Amino acid sequence: MFDEAFEWDDAKAAENLRAHRVSFEEATLAIGDPFAIESLDLREAYSEERIVLIGMSQGQLLTVVYTERGCPPAHHFCTEGYQA
């Protein structure tokens, strides 16, 4: 999937929905939460900068891991968004 602000692999999105019952569309709402908290994902030496975000989406607190790409940056879901 791709739009002006978000892109992701459809197979990964389907896998995430099955595993965590959270769609990537729902995860985009957490990114838009004005009270969300973000931090760099320093758990491993990844090949790109990954951001961990905790934010609200449709009344649920979600943890979302994503990267930013492009100019202006597009959010790319490189790993699962999951419920906190």
Residue frames as a rotation matrix with the C-alpha (Angstrom) as fourth column:
MET 1
0.586 0.810 0.000 0.00
0.810 -0.586 0.000 0.00
0.000 0.000 -1.000 0.00
PHE 2
-0.656 -0.752 -0.067 1.17
0.750 -0.659 0.057 3.54
-0.087 -0.013 0.996 -0.70
ASP 3
0.684 0.674 0.281 -0.29
0.707 -0.707 -0.026 7.00
0.180 0.216 -0.959 -0.27
GLU 4
0.512 -0.516 0.687 1.34
-0.056 -0.818 -0.573 10.38
0.857 0.255 -0.447 0.25
ALA 5
0.293 -0.364 0.884 2.20
-0.904 -0.406 0.133 9.75
0.310 -0.839 -0.448 3.90
PHE 6
0.111 -0.164 0.980 2.30
-0.666 0.720 0.195 5.97
-0.738 -0.674 -0.029 4.41
GLU 7
0.243 -0.018 -0.970 3.51
-0.816 0.536 -0.215 2.88
0.524 0.844 0.115 2.59
TRP 8
-0.148 -0.315 0.937 3.78
-0.761 0.642 0.096 -0.77
-0.632 -0.699 -0.335 3.54
ASP 9
-0.872 -0.178 -0.456 3.98
-0.420 0.751 0.510 -4.26
0.251 0.636 -0.729 2.17
ASP 10
0.041 0.999 -0.002 0.48
-0.889 0.038 0.456 -5.75
0.456 -0.017 0.890 1.83
ALA 11
0.241 -0.011 -0.971 1.66
0.118 0.993 0.018 -9.25
0.963 -0.118 0.240 2.83
LYS 12
-0.781 -0.567 -0.262 3.30
0.363 -0.071 -0.929 -7.85
0.508 -0.821 0.261 5.97
ALA 13
-0.649 0.622 0.438 0.12
-0.726 -0.679 -0.111 -5.90
0.228 -0.390 0.892 6.76
ALA 14
0.346 0.798 -0.493 -1.99
-0.576 0.596 0.560 -9.07
0.741 0.090 0.666 6.46
GLU 15
-0.109 -0.497 -0.861 0.48
0.458 0.744 -0.487 -10.98
0.882 -0.447 0.147 8.67
ASN 16
-0.940 -0.256 0.227 0.37
-0.038 -0.581 -0.813 -8.20
0.339 -0.773 0.537 11.28
LEU 17
-0.220 0.945 0.243 -3.43
-0.886 -0.298 0.356 -8.19
0.409 -0.137 0.902 11.28
ARG 18
0.440 0.343 -0.830 -3.51
-0.105 0.938 0.331 -11.97
0.892 -0.058 0.448 11.87
ALA 19
-0.269 -0.697 -0.665 -0.81
0.595 0.423 -0.684 -11.93
0.758 -0.579 0.301 14.57
HIS 20
-0.915 -0.255 -0.312 -1.77
0.403 -0.560 -0.724 -8.78
0.010 -0.788 0.616 16.49
ARG 21
0.010 0.997 0.074 -5.34
0.999 -0.006 -0.052 -7.94
-0.051 0.075 -0.996 15.36
VAL 22
0.243 -0.008 -0.970 -4.14
0.137 -0.990 0.042 -4.43
-0.960 -0.143 -0.240 14.45
SER 23
0.659 0.011 0.752 -4.27
0.751 0.053 -0.658 -3.15
-0.047 0.999 0.026 10.88
PHE 24
-0.510 -0.860 0.019 -1.63
0.853 -0.503 0.141 -0.82
-0.112 0.088 0.990 9.54
GLU 25
-0.184 0.535 0.825 -4.45
0.354 -0.747 0.563 1.62
0.917 0.395 -0.052 8.73
GLU 26
0.837 0.488 -0.247 -5.24
0.369 -0.170 0.914 1.67
0.403 -0.856 -0.323 12.46
ALA 27
0.180 -0.870 -0.460 -1.54
0.937 0.010 0.348 2.13
-0.298 -0.494 0.817 13.24
THR 28
-0.460 -0.334 0.823 -1.50
0.660 -0.749 0.065 5.30
0.594 0.572 0.565 11.13
LEU 29
0.538 0.722 0.436 -4.03
0.162 -0.596 0.787 6.81
0.827 -0.353 -0.437 13.55
ALA 30
0.733 -0.356 -0.580 -1.62
0.649 0.112 0.752 6.22
-0.203 -0.928 0.314 16.46
ILE 31
-0.346 -0.895 0.283 1.07
0.938 -0.336 0.085 8.11
0.019 0.295 0.955 14.54
GLY 32
-0.269 0.337 0.902 -1.36
0.314 -0.855 0.413 11.03
0.910 0.395 0.124 14.32
ASP 33
0.596 0.476 -0.647 -1.95
0.741 -0.014 0.672 11.06
0.311 -0.879 -0.361 18.10
PRO 34
0.462 -0.431 0.775 -0.75
-0.158 -0.900 -0.406 14.47
0.872 0.065 -0.484 19.33
PHE 35
0.581 -0.221 0.783 0.14
-0.813 -0.105 0.573 12.93
-0.044 -0.970 -0.241 22.72
ALA 36
0.933 -0.257 -0.252 2.10
0.176 0.936 -0.305 9.98
0.314 0.240 0.918 21.28
ILE 37
0.548 -0.825 0.137 5.56
-0.518 -0.205 0.830 9.24
-0.657 -0.526 -0.540 22.63
GLU 38
0.923 -0.297 -0.245 8.41
-0.093 0.445 -0.891 8.38
0.374 0.845 0.383 20.23
SER 39
0.440 -0.857 0.271 11.86
-0.527 -0.002 0.850 6.95
-0.728 -0.516 -0.452 20.76
LEU 40
0.031 -0.514 -0.857 14.56
-0.945 0.263 -0.192 5.48
0.325 0.816 -0.478 18.54
ASP 41
0.967 0.249 0.053 14.57
-0.255 0.942 0.217 1.68
0.004 -0.223 0.975 18.42
LEU 42
0.159 -0.986 0.043 18.04
-0.944 -0.165 -0.284 0.85
0.287 0.005 -0.958 19.76
ARG 43
0.687 0.186 0.702 17.42
-0.510 0.811 0.285 -2.84
-0.517 -0.554 0.652 20.48
GLU 44
0.421 -0.553 0.719 19.62
0.676 0.719 0.157 -3.94
-0.604 0.420 0.677 17.55
ALA 45
-0.477 -0.590 -0.651 21.92
-0.164 -0.668 0.726 -2.46
-0.863 0.453 0.222 14.89
TYR 46
0.451 0.734 0.508 19.33
0.482 0.279 -0.830 -2.12
-0.751 0.620 -0.228 12.12
SER 47
-0.400 -0.599 0.693 20.22
0.900 -0.117 0.419 -1.05
-0.170 0.792 0.586 8.59
GLU 48
-0.332 0.360 0.872 17.93
0.292 -0.840 0.458 1.98
0.897 0.407 0.174 8.96
GLU 49
-0.953 0.037 0.299 16.66
-0.279 -0.482 -0.830 4.24
0.114 -0.875 0.470 11.73
ARG 50
-0.332 0.869 -0.366 13.55
0.514 0.493 0.702 2.73
0.791 0.045 -0.610 13.33
ILE 51
-0.709 0.213 0.673 11.16
-0.548 -0.766 -0.335 4.66
0.444 -0.606 0.660 15.52
VAL 52
-0.611 0.559 -0.561 9.05
0.720 0.687 -0.100 3.17
0.330 -0.465 -0.822 18.31
LEU 53
-0.695 0.487 0.529 5.84
-0.450 -0.869 0.208 5.09
0.561 -0.093 0.823 18.95
ILE 54
-0.694 0.602 -0.396 3.24
0.717 0.528 -0.455 4.62
-0.065 -0.599 -0.798 21.68
GLY 55
-0.905 0.419 -0.072 -0.04
-0.425 -0.898 0.116 6.33
-0.016 0.136 0.991 20.88
MET 56
-0.360 0.879 0.313 -3.81
-0.063 0.312 -0.948 6.05
-0.931 -0.361 -0.057 20.94
SER 57
-0.876 0.214 -0.432 -5.85
-0.442 0.000 0.897 4.71
0.191 0.977 0.095 18.03
GLN 58
-0.131 0.941 -0.313 -9.60
-0.364 0.248 0.898 4.18
0.922 0.231 0.310 18.22
GLY 59
0.627 0.456 0.632 -9.55
-0.694 -0.044 0.719 3.99
0.355 -0.889 0.289 22.01
GLN 60
0.913 -0.386 -0.131 -6.61
0.407 0.867 0.288 1.54
0.003 -0.316 0.949 22.19
LEU 61
0.525 -0.838 -0.149 -3.03
-0.643 -0.506 0.575 2.19
-0.557 -0.206 -0.804 23.21
LEU 62
0.973 -0.199 0.121 -0.76
0.227 0.698 -0.680 0.88
0.051 0.688 0.724 20.44
THR 63
0.159 -0.973 -0.168 2.97
-0.189 -0.198 0.962 0.42
-0.969 -0.121 -0.215 20.06
VAL 64
0.974 0.158 0.164 4.04
0.145 0.123 -0.982 0.98
-0.176 0.980 0.097 16.46
VAL 65
-0.002 -0.998 -0.060 7.52
0.216 -0.059 0.975 0.52
-0.976 -0.011 0.216 14.98
TYR 66
0.856 0.328 0.400 8.19
0.462 -0.137 -0.876 2.38
-0.233 0.935 -0.269 11.72
THR 67
-0.378 -0.926 -0.025 10.79
0.767 -0.328 0.551 4.10
-0.518 0.190 0.834 9.58
GLU 68
0.594 0.470 -0.653 10.64
-0.007 -0.809 -0.588 7.43
-0.804 0.354 -0.477 7.77
ARG 69
-0.311 -0.665 0.679 11.69
0.748 0.269 0.606 7.58
-0.586 0.697 0.414 4.13
GLY 70
-0.021 0.262 0.965 11.77
0.942 -0.319 0.107 10.18
0.335 0.911 -0.240 1.41
CYS 71
-0.791 -0.191 -0.581 11.32
0.367 -0.908 -0.202 13.91
-0.489 -0.374 0.788 1.31
PRO 72
-0.037 0.110 0.993 8.85
-0.958 -0.288 -0.003 14.77
0.286 -0.951 0.116 2.66
PRO 73
-0.876 -0.426 0.224 9.21
-0.476 0.836 -0.273 11.66
-0.071 -0.346 -0.936 4.80
ALA 74
0.159 0.874 -0.460 6.78
-0.654 0.442 0.614 8.84
0.739 0.203 0.642 4.21
HIS 75
-0.041 -0.111 0.993 6.14
-0.906 0.424 0.009 6.50
-0.422 -0.899 -0.118 7.12
HIS 76
-0.021 -0.052 -0.998 7.10
-0.642 0.766 -0.027 2.96
0.766 0.641 -0.049 6.21
PHE 77
0.583 0.288 0.760 5.94
-0.783 0.451 0.429 0.15
-0.219 -0.845 0.488 8.45
CYS 78
-0.106 -0.742 -0.662 8.93
-0.774 0.479 -0.414 -2.13
0.624 0.468 -0.625 8.46
THR 79
-0.919 -0.090 -0.383 7.76
0.137 0.840 -0.525 -4.22
0.369 -0.535 -0.760 11.39
GLU 80
-0.223 0.946 -0.233 4.55
0.752 0.320 0.576 -4.89
0.620 -0.047 -0.783 13.18
GLY 81
-0.474 0.301 0.827 2.39
-0.641 -0.762 -0.090 -2.43
0.603 -0.573 0.555 15.01
TYR 82
-0.371 0.332 -0.867 1.07
0.458 0.878 0.140 -4.16
0.808 -0.345 -0.478 18.08
GLN 83
0.630 0.693 0.350 -1.11
-0.026 -0.432 0.901 -3.53
0.776 -0.577 -0.254 21.08
ALA 84
-0.435 -0.782 0.447 0.73
-0.472 -0.225 -0.852 -2.40
0.767 -0.582 -0.271 24.20
